[in-house]
Amino acid sequence: MIRPGLLMPMILSLALAAAPALAQNTGFGNAQDTKLPVEVTSEQLSVDQKTGVATFTGKVVIVQGQMRLAADRVTVTYAQGAKRRISAMHAQGNVTMVSGEDAAESRAADYDVESGNVVLTGDVLMTQTGNVVAGEKVVVNLATGTAQASGRVRSVLQPGTN
């Protein structure tokens, strides 16, 4: 496992092409506690009890611990069974995700609450301590603090930040 802060130099040194991916410690979420409660706020809410799906629209903000996700629209899927808990979320439109000093933006994001995986797609831009990674797809595991970037990955590294 690579130490936090070494993701950006590692990405540059491996010179990623369009298809390959990288899995290293991002520091993003710093191993976010995926067991914490999830709070969602929005302008509107539509719920379908039969399917276990809720759709939040308008200035949607989702908070879990130190992680904050915002988007135009978020569809939340609840697990079936007696205890209705959030199992997954799909965000679309002006998606931003912030955890401490780390931030990411994309066109869409899918969050599997159980695994802690967030899949950002479409013009993904991540910043970490002044370093930048851009690509078409980034998968961040909040539970482990690892990430994979793919799809014409681009990096901008600041001297002295590793």
C-alpha positions in Angstrom: 0.0 0.0 0.0 1.3 3.4 -0.9 1.4 6.1 1.8 -1.2 8.9 1.5 -0.1 11.7 -0.7 2.0 9.5 -3.1 -0.9 8.9 -5.5 -0.2 11.9 -7.8 3.6 11.2 -8.3 2.7 7.5 -8.8 0.2 8.3 -11.5 2.7 10.5 -13.4 5.5 8.0 -13.1 3.4 5.2 -14.5 2.2 7.4 -17.4 -1.2 5.9 -17.6 -2.8 5.5 -21.0 -6.5 5.3 -21.9 -7.5 1.9 -20.6 -5.2 0.9 -17.7 -6.1 1.7 -14.1 -4.2 2.4 -10.9 -5.1 1.4 -7.3 -3.2 3.3 -4.6 -4.0 5.1 -1.4 -5.6 8.4 -2.3 -6.0 10.0 1.1 -9.5 10.8 -0.3 -11.8 10.2 2.7 -8.8 8.9 4.7 -10.5 5.5 5.0 -14.0 7.0 5.5 -16.2 5.2 8.0 -18.9 3.8 5.8 -21.0 2.8 8.8 -21.8 6.4 9.7 -25.3 7.7 9.0 -26.0 9.3 5.6 -27.9 12.6 5.6 -29.6 13.9 2.4 -31.1 17.3 1.7 -32.7 18.6 -1.5 -35.4 20.9 -2.9 -37.8 18.0 -3.8 -38.2 14.3 -2.9 -40.1 11.5 -4.6 -40.4 8.1 -2.9 -41.6 4.8 -4.3 -42.1 2.4 -1.3 -42.7 -0.6 -3.6 -39.4 -0.4 -5.3 -37.4 1.2 -2.4 -36.3 4.1 -4.6 -36.2 7.8 -3.6 -35.3 10.5 -6.0 -33.9 13.8 -4.7 -33.8 16.8 -7.1 -32.6 20.4 -6.8 -29.4 21.3 -4.8 -29.0 17.8 -3.4 -26.4 17.5 -0.7 -25.4 14.2 0.9 -23.2 14.0 4.0 -21.6 11.0 5.6 -19.0 11.7 8.2 -16.4 14.0 6.6 -17.5 13.3 3.1 -19.9 15.6 1.3 -21.5 14.9 -2.1 -23.6 17.5 -4.0 -25.4 17.1 -7.4 -28.5 18.2 -9.3 -30.2 14.9 -8.9 -29.6 11.8 -6.8 -31.5 8.5 -6.9 -31.2 6.5 -3.6 -31.9 2.8 -3.5 -32.9 1.3 -0.1 -32.1 -2.3 0.8 -35.1 -4.6 1.0 -36.1 -6.1 4.3 -37.3 -5.0 7.7 -34.5 -2.5 8.2 -34.7 -0.1 5.2 -31.2 1.4 4.9 -29.5 3.1 2.0 -27.7 0.6 -0.2 -26.7 2.7 -3.2 -26.9 6.2 -4.7 -26.6 7.5 -8.2 -25.8 11.2 -8.6 -26.0 13.2 -11.9 -25.4 16.7 -13.0 -22.7 19.0 -11.5 -21.5 16.3 -9.1 -18.9 17.4 -6.5 -17.4 15.3 -3.7 -15.3 16.8 -0.9 -13.5 15.1 2.0 -11.2 17.4 4.0 -8.8 19.1 1.6 -9.5 16.6 -1.2 -12.1 17.3 -3.8 -13.5 15.8 -7.0 -16.1 16.7 -9.6 -17.7 14.8 -12.4 -20.8 14.5 -14.5 -22.1 11.4 -12.6 -21.3 9.4 -9.5 -22.4 6.0 -8.2 -22.0 5.2 -4.5 -22.3 1.6 -3.2 -22.7 2.3 0.5 -21.9 -1.3 1.6 -18.6 -1.6 -0.3 -17.7 2.1 0.2 -17.0 2.5 -3.6 -17.7 5.7 -5.4 -17.5 5.6 -9.2 -17.1 9.1 -10.7 -17.6 9.3 -14.5 -17.5 12.0 -17.2 -14.8 14.7 -17.1 -13.6 13.7 -13.6 -11.3 16.2 -11.9 -9.7 15.3 -8.5 -7.5 17.6 -6.4 -5.4 16.6 -3.5 -3.0 19.0 -1.7 -2.6 21.1 -4.9 -2.1 18.1 -7.2 -4.7 17.4 -9.9 -5.8 14.2 -11.6 -8.3 14.2 -14.5 -9.8 11.3 -16.4 -13.0 9.8 -17.7 -13.5 7.5 -14.7 -12.2 7.3 -11.1 -13.2 4.7 -8.6 -12.6 5.6 -5.0 -13.0 3.1 -2.1 -13.8 5.2 0.9 -13.3 2.3 3.3 -9.7 1.6 2.2 -8.7 5.0 0.9 -7.7 3.5 -2.5 -8.5 4.7 -6.0 -8.3 3.7 -9.7 -8.2 6.2 -12.5 -8.7 5.5 -16.2 -9.7 7.0 -19.5 -7.0 9.4 -20.8 -5.6 10.2 -17.3 -3.9 13.5 -16.9 -1.9 14.7 -13.9 -0.6 18.1 -12.7 1.9 17.7 -9.8 3.1 20.5 -7.5 6.8 20.3 -6.6 7.5 19.2 -3.0 4.1 17.5 -2.5 4.4 13.8 -2.1 
